[in-house]
Amino acid sequence: MPSFDVVSRLETQEIDNSIANAMKEIDQRYDFKGSNARIERNEQVITLTAEDKLKVKQVVDLLTSHIIKRKIDPKVIKLKNSETASGNSVRQTYDLIEGIDQEIGKKITTLVKSSKLKVQAKIQGNELRISGGKRDDLQKIIELIKELDLEIPLQFVNFRD
């Protein structure tokens, strides 16, 4: 029976490379001379620090562009909070999103059931396994899930006939 898995995986090495490249560009840019702007990653949290909101926005744009250059969906970073830090600077923390939570898993499962195709969806931890009788039905389900436009990046892996 053909099947595939719907996952949301994060490549931490590529995220680290994106952060390193963004920091290198910050060090070289003229508008950041003498700035204390920096990007740090600790486990599943990215922290951005800069003098004011404009600089923080520029740093976020830089980081996002480097993430996109590495062929990673920019939805992997989600703003957690923004606060003023010591020395009149601004600090923003971003969560790195990995895995499919229960709410999104249920959305996908109800989509699969409402499609009226002979396909089953099972939630397995933070992944979904979609299985069905025909390969064409599975490909239609992939298209339906892509059209759902969720707030997390999804990958379709482990396609078996």
C-alpha contacts under 8 A as a table, 3 or more apart, distances in Angstrom:
res1	aa1	res2	aa2	distance
1	M	131	S	6.88
1	M	132	G	6.28
1	M	133	G	5.72
1	M	134	K	7.83
1	M	161	D	6.34
2	P	131	S	5.81
2	P	132	G	5.86
2	P	133	G	6.35
2	P	134	K	6.73
2	P	135	R	6.21
2	P	138	L	7.89
2	P	159	F	7.35
2	P	160	R	5.26
2	P	161	D	4.18
3	S	129	R	6.98
3	S	130	I	5.51
3	S	131	S	4.05
3	S	132	G	6.38
3	S	138	L	7.38
3	S	158	N	7.69
3	S	159	F	5.75
3	S	160	R	5.34
3	S	161	D	6.74
4	F	129	R	5.89
4	F	130	I	5.48
4	F	131	S	6.54
4	F	138	L	7.97
4	F	156	F	6.76
4	F	157	V	5.98
4	F	158	N	5.13
4	F	159	F	4.22
4	F	160	R	6.25
5	D	127	E	6.82
5	D	128	L	5.52
5	D	129	R	4.51
5	D	130	I	6.11
5	D	156	F	5.75
5	D	157	V	5.26
5	D	158	N	5.79
5	D	159	F	7.04
6	V	127	E	5.91
6	V	128	L	5.03
6	V	129	R	6.38
6	V	130	I	7.52
6	V	154	L	6.60
6	V	155	Q	5.85
6	V	156	F	4.83
6	V	157	V	6.50
7	V	99	G	6.40
7	V	100	I	6.62
7	V	126	N	7.33
7	V	127	E	5.03
7	V	128	L	6.65
7	V	154	L	5.69
7	V	155	Q	5.29
7	V	156	F	6.43
7	V	157	V	7.32
8	S	98	E	5.54
8	S	99	G	4.69
8	S	100	I	6.00
8	S	127	E	7.54
8	S	152	I	7.29
8	S	153	P	5.95
8	S	154	L	4.79
8	S	155	Q	5.87
9	R	98	E	5.39
9	R	99	G	6.10
9	R	154	L	7.69
9	R	155	Q	7.40
10	L	76	V	7.51
10	L	97	I	7.47
10	L	98	E	5.73
11	E	14	E	5.49
11	E	15	I	6.45
12	T	15	I	4.90
12	T	16	D	6.08
13	Q	16	D	5.04
13	Q	17	N	6.18
14	E	17	N	4.94
14	E	18	S	6.12
14	E	67	I	7.85
14	E	70	R	6.70
14	E	72	I	7.99
15	I	18	S	5.02
15	I	19	I	6.25
15	I	67	I	6.79
16	D	19	I	5.09
16	D	20	A	6.15
16	D	41	R	7.63
17	N	20	A	5.04
17	N	21	N	6.10
18	S	21	N	5.19
18	S	22	A	6.09
18	S	63	L	6.66
18	S	66	H	5.14
18	S	67	I	5.44
18	S	70	R	7.08
19	I	22	A	5.10
19	I	23	M	6.10
19	I	39	I	6.62
19	I	40	E	7.54
19	I	63	L	6.44
19	I	66	H	7.64
20	A	23	M	5.13
20	A	24	K	6.15
21	N	24	K	5.02
21	N	25	E	6.24
21	N	66	H	7.01
22	A	25	E	5.10
22	A	26	I	6.16
22	A	59	V	7.87
22	A	62	L	5.97
22	A	63	L	5.59
22	A	66	H	6.47
23	M	26	I	4.95
23	M	27	D	6.19
23	M	38	R	6.67
23	M	39	I	6.79
24	K	27	D	5.16
24	K	28	Q	6.40
25	E	28	Q	5.09
25	E	29	R	6.02
26	I	29	R	5.36
26	I	32	F	6.08
26	I	37	A	7.55
26	I	59	V	7.82
27	D	32	F	6.88
27	D	33	K	7.22
28	Q	32	F	7.71
28	Q	33	K	7.82
29	R	32	F	5.51
29	R	33	K	6.78
30	Y	33	K	5.33
32	F	35	S	5.12
32	F	37	A	7.52
35	S	50	A	7.31
35	S	51	E	7.23
36	N	49	T	7.44
36	N	50	A	5.91
36	N	51	E	6.94
37	A	48	L	7.37
37	A	49	T	5.34
37	A	50	A	4.16
37	A	51	E	6.97
37	A	55	K	7.56
37	A	56	V	7.68
37	A	59	V	7.57
38	R	48	L	5.85
38	R	49	T	5.43
38	R	50	A	6.72
39	I	46	I	6.97
39	I	47	T	5.74
39	I	48	L	4.67
39	I	49	T	6.66
40	E	46	I	5.61
40	E	47	T	5.19
40	E	48	L	6.62
41	R	44	Q	7.24
41	R	45	V	5.71
41	R	46	I	4.36
41	R	47	T	6.30
42	N	45	V	5.35
42	N	46	I	6.40
44	Q	95	D	5.95
44	Q	96	L	5.07
44	Q	97	I	7.69
45	V	93	T	6.65
45	V	94	Y	5.63
45	V	95	D	4.75
45	V	96	L	5.93
46	I	93	T	5.68
46	I	94	Y	5.04
46	I	95	D	6.41
46	I	96	L	7.33
47	T	91	R	6.95
47	T	92	Q	5.77
47	T	93	T	4.51
47	T	94	Y	6.36
48	L	56	V	7.02
48	L	59	V	7.51
48	L	60	V	7.79
48	L	91	R	5.64
48	L	92	Q	5.20
48	L	93	T	6.37
49	T	56	V	6.72
49	T	89	S	7.00
49	T	90	V	5.73
49	T	91	R	4.51
49	T	92	Q	6.57
50	A	53	K	7.57
50	A	55	K	5.89
50	A	56	V	5.44
50	A	89	S	5.65
50	A	90	V	5.54
50	A	91	R	6.77
51	E	55	K	6.51
51	E	56	V	7.54
51	E	88	N	6.68
51	E	89	S	4.20
51	E	90	V	5.96
52	D	55	K	5.51
52	D	56	V	6.35
52	D	88	N	7.74
52	D	89	S	5.70
52	D	90	V	5.66
53	K	56	V	4.98
53	K	57	K	6.09
53	K	90	V	6.48
54	L	57	K	5.12
54	L	58	Q	6.31
55	K	58	Q	4.98
55	K	59	V	6.16
56	V	59	V	5.01
56	V	60	V	6.14
56	V	90	V	7.14
56	V	91	R	7.89
56	V	92	Q	7.90
57	K	60	V	5.07
57	K	61	D	6.16
58	Q	61	D	5.06
58	Q	62	L	6.15
59	V	62	L	5.00
59	V	63	L	6.13
60	V	63	L	5.11
60	V	64	T	6.02
61	D	64	T	5.10
61	D	65	S	6.08
62	L	65	S	5.20
62	L	66	H	6.27
63	L	66	H	5.17
63	L	67	I	6.14
64	T	67	I	5.02
64	T	68	I	6.20
64	T	74	P	6.18
65	S	68	I	5.11
65	S	69	K	6.17
66	H	69	K	4.95
66	H	70	R	6.38
67	I	70	R	5.22
67	I	71	K	6.72
67	I	72	I	5.61
67	I	73	D	7.30
67	I	74	P	6.40
68	I	71	K	5.06
68	I	72	I	5.37
68	I	73	D	6.36
68	I	74	P	6.35
69	K	72	I	7.48
72	I	76	V	7.83
73	D	76	V	6.19
73	D	153	P	6.14
74	P	77	I	6.27
75	K	78	K	6.77
75	K	97	I	7.86
75	K	151	E	6.53
75	K	152	I	5.62
75	K	153	P	5.98
76	V	95	D	7.94
76	V	96	L	5.45
76	V	97	I	5.00
76	V	98	E	7.35
76	V	152	I	6.55
76	V	153	P	6.58
77	I	94	Y	5.88
77	I	95	D	5.63
77	I	96	L	4.85
77	I	97	I	6.30
78	K	94	Y	5.21
78	K	95	D	5.25
78	K	96	L	6.60
78	K	97	I	7.23
79	L	82	S	7.88
79	L	92	Q	7.41
79	L	93	T	6.23
79	L	94	Y	4.39
79	L	95	D	6.43
80	K	92	Q	7.51
80	K	93	T	5.49
80	K	94	Y	5.04
80	K	95	D	6.15
81	N	92	Q	5.77
81	N	93	T	5.56
81	N	94	Y	7.24
82	S	90	V	7.24
82	S	91	R	5.81
82	S	92	Q	4.30
82	S	93	T	6.55
83	E	90	V	5.85
83	E	91	R	5.36
83	E	92	Q	6.35
84	T	88	N	6.68
84	T	89	S	5.75
84	T	90	V	4.41
84	T	91	R	5.94
85	A	88	N	6.22
85	A	89	S	5.14
85	A	90	V	5.38
85	A	91	R	5.89
86	S	89	S	6.08
97	I	152	I	7.13
99	G	126	N	4.97
99	G	127	E	6.71
100	I	104	I	6.37
100	I	105	G	6.22
100	I	126	N	4.75
100	I	127	E	5.98
100	I	152	I	7.95
101	D	104	I	5.68
101	D	105	G	6.15
101	D	126	N	6.08
102	Q	105	G	4.94
102	Q	106	K	6.08
102	Q	126	N	7.63
103	E	106	K	5.21
103	E	107	K	6.39
104	I	107	K	4.96
104	I	108	I	6.29
104	I	150	L	7.83
105	G	108	I	5.23
105	G	109	T	6.11
105	G	123	I	6.65
105	G	127	E	7.89
105	G	128	L	7.01
106	K	109	T	4.93
106	K	110	T	6.07
107	K	110	T	5.29
107	K	111	L	6.19
108	I	111	L	5.00
108	I	112	V	6.22
108	I	145	I	6.87
109	T	112	V	5.10
109	T	113	K	6.27
109	T	121	A	5.69
109	T	122	K	7.51
110	T	113	K	5.02
110	T	114	S	5.99
111	L	114	S	5.16
111	L	115	S	6.15
111	L	144	L	7.87
111	L	145	I	7.77
112	V	115	S	5.30
112	V	116	K	7.60
112	V	117	L	7.58
112	V	119	V	7.02
112	V	120	Q	7.16
112	V	121	A	6.81
112	V	141	I	6.79
113	K	116	K	6.20
113	K	117	L	7.53
113	K	119	V	7.61
113	K	120	Q	7.39
113	K	121	A	7.99
115	S	141	I	7.98
117	L	137	D	6.52
118	K	132	G	5.98
118	K	133	G	6.77
118	K	137	D	7.36
119	V	130	I	6.90
119	V	131	S	5.67
119	V	132	G	4.22
119	V	133	G	7.05
119	V	137	D	7.19
119	V	138	L	7.32
120	Q	130	I	5.68
120	Q	131	S	5.38
120	Q	132	G	6.18
121	A	128	L	6.63
121	A	129	R	5.69
121	A	130	I	4.49
121	A	131	S	6.57
122	K	128	L	5.61
122	K	129	R	5.22
122	K	130	I	6.53
123	I	126	N	7.26
123	I	127	E	6.10
123	I	128	L	4.62
123	I	129	R	6.53
124	Q	127	E	5.19
124	Q	128	L	5.64
124	Q	129	R	7.01
125	G	128	L	7.83
130	I	138	L	7.53
131	S	138	L	7.25
132	G	135	R	7.43
132	G	137	D	7.07
132	G	138	L	6.63
133	G	137	D	7.66
134	K	137	D	5.38
134	K	138	L	6.73
135	R	138	L	5.18
135	R	139	Q	6.37
135	R	161	D	7.28
136	D	139	Q	5.06
136	D	140	K	6.27
137	D	140	K	5.08
137	D	141	I	6.30
138	L	141	I	5.01
138	L	142	I	6.31
139	Q	142	I	5.04
139	Q	143	E	6.44
140	K	143	E	5.14
140	K	144	L	6.27
141	I	144	L	4.96
141	I	145	I	6.13
142	I	145	I	5.17
142	I	146	K	6.21
142	I	156	F	7.74
143	E	146	K	5.08
143	E	147	E	6.27
144	L	147	E	5.13
144	L	148	L	6.40
145	I	148	L	5.09
145	I	149	D	7.49
146	K	149	D	6.03
150	L	153	P	7.39
156	F	159	F	7.59
